[in-house]
Amino acid sequence: MVRQKARWCCKTETNAANGWTTWSYGVSKLGVILLSKIQAEKISLDESRQDILVNACSPGFVQTDMTADLPETEHDDSIKITTVEGADTPVFVALLPPGVKEPNGQFLLRRKVYDFLNTDVIIQK
């Protein structure tokens, strides 16, 4: 279903009307999230690989050269954080304890799972 929705929005150019970004950076991130979901689905079908989890995550709005000129807003997801703070979620996901089954095929931000199709994460240009 995820793949069908993504294909439909791209082919009909209705991504903006469906709440998806038209910003190329955001679209590339959406592609990474979709690929992670697809890979997680495929790996979960292989009994010998049940110990592998595949997720996508965002470090958040990290203060970098790329974001230096972008304004912060009052929304929590638009407040710039340090690189150390931004590393928290990727490290958390990478170091999940052995034997856990979730999260898998998910998108995480600030250690929380978000439904990327119906997310409350605001992506701004």
C-alpha positions as CSV (number, residue, x, y, z in Angstrom):
1,M,0.0,0.0,0.0
2,V,2.8,2.4,0.8
3,R,4.4,1.8,-2.6
4,Q,1.1,2.3,-4.3
5,K,0.5,5.6,-2.6
6,A,3.9,6.9,-3.3
7,R,3.7,5.9,-7.0
8,W,0.3,7.4,-7.3
9,C,1.3,10.7,-5.8
10,C,4.5,10.9,-7.9
11,K,2.8,10.0,-11.2
12,T,-0.2,12.3,-10.7
13,E,2.0,15.1,-9.3
14,T,-0.4,15.4,-6.3
15,N,2.3,15.0,-3.7
16,A,1.8,18.6,-2.4
17,A,-2.0,18.2,-2.3
18,N,-1.5,15.0,-0.3
19,G,0.7,16.8,2.2
20,W,4.0,15.6,0.8
21,T,6.8,18.1,0.2
22,T,7.7,19.4,-3.2
23,W,11.1,20.4,-2.0
24,S,13.8,18.1,-3.6
25,Y,15.6,17.6,-0.4
26,G,12.4,16.5,1.3
27,V,11.5,14.3,-1.6
28,S,14.9,12.5,-1.4
29,K,14.4,11.9,2.3
30,L,10.9,10.5,1.6
31,G,12.6,8.1,-0.9
32,V,15.0,7.0,1.9
33,I,12.1,6.4,4.2
34,L,10.2,4.4,1.6
35,L,13.3,2.3,0.7
36,S,13.8,1.5,4.4
37,K,10.2,0.3,4.7
38,I,10.5,-1.8,1.6
39,Q,13.8,-3.3,2.7
40,A,12.4,-4.1,6.1
41,E,9.4,-5.9,4.5
42,K,11.7,-8.0,2.3
43,I,14.1,-8.9,5.1
44,S,11.3,-9.9,7.4
45,L,10.3,-12.6,4.9
46,D,13.6,-14.3,5.3
47,E,13.6,-16.6,8.3
48,S,17.4,-16.5,8.5
49,R,17.4,-12.7,8.9
50,Q,14.9,-12.1,11.7
51,D,17.6,-10.4,13.8
52,I,17.9,-7.6,11.3
53,L,15.9,-4.4,11.7
54,V,15.8,-1.7,9.0
55,N,14.7,1.8,10.0
56,A,15.1,5.4,8.8
57,C,15.7,8.2,11.2
58,S,16.2,11.9,11.3
59,P,18.7,13.6,13.5
60,G,16.4,16.6,13.7
61,F,17.2,20.2,12.7
62,V,20.9,20.2,13.4
63,Q,23.0,23.3,13.3
64,T,25.3,22.8,10.3
65,D,26.7,24.9,7.4
66,M,23.7,23.8,5.4
67,T,21.2,25.0,8.0
68,A,23.1,28.1,9.1
69,D,20.9,30.5,7.1
70,L,17.6,28.8,7.8
71,P,15.4,30.4,10.4
72,E,14.2,28.7,13.5
73,T,10.5,28.7,14.2
74,E,8.4,28.1,17.3
75,H,7.7,24.5,16.3
76,D,9.8,22.0,18.3
77,D,11.1,20.3,15.1
78,S,12.4,23.6,13.8
79,I,14.6,24.5,16.7
80,K,18.3,23.9,15.8
81,I,20.2,21.4,17.9
82,T,23.8,20.5,18.2
83,T,25.4,17.7,16.3
84,V,25.8,15.7,19.6
85,E,22.0,16.1,20.2
86,G,21.3,15.2,16.6
87,A,23.4,12.0,17.0
88,D,21.1,10.7,19.7
89,T,18.4,9.1,17.6
90,P,20.7,7.4,15.0
91,V,22.9,6.0,17.8
92,F,19.7,4.9,19.7
93,V,18.5,3.0,16.6
94,A,21.9,1.5,15.8
95,L,22.3,0.2,19.4
96,L,18.9,-1.4,19.9
97,P,19.5,-4.5,22.1
98,P,19.7,-7.9,20.5
99,G,16.4,-9.7,20.1
100,V,14.1,-6.7,19.8
101,K,11.6,-6.9,17.0
102,E,10.5,-3.2,16.9
103,P,10.9,-0.6,15.6
104,N,11.3,-2.2,12.1
105,G,10.5,-0.5,8.8
106,Q,9.8,2.8,10.7
107,F,10.8,6.4,10.7
108,L,12.1,7.8,13.9
109,L,12.8,11.3,15.2
110,R,13.8,12.1,18.8
111,R,13.6,8.3,19.6
112,K,9.9,8.3,18.6
113,V,8.3,6.4,15.7
114,Y,6.4,8.6,13.3
115,D,4.0,7.4,10.6
116,F,5.7,9.2,7.7
117,L,2.5,9.2,5.6
118,N,0.5,10.9,8.3
119,T,3.3,12.5,10.2
120,D,3.1,15.5,12.4
121,V,6.7,16.3,11.6
122,I,6.7,19.7,9.8
123,I,9.2,19.9,6.9
124,Q,9.9,23.5,6.0
125,K,11.9,24.9,3.1
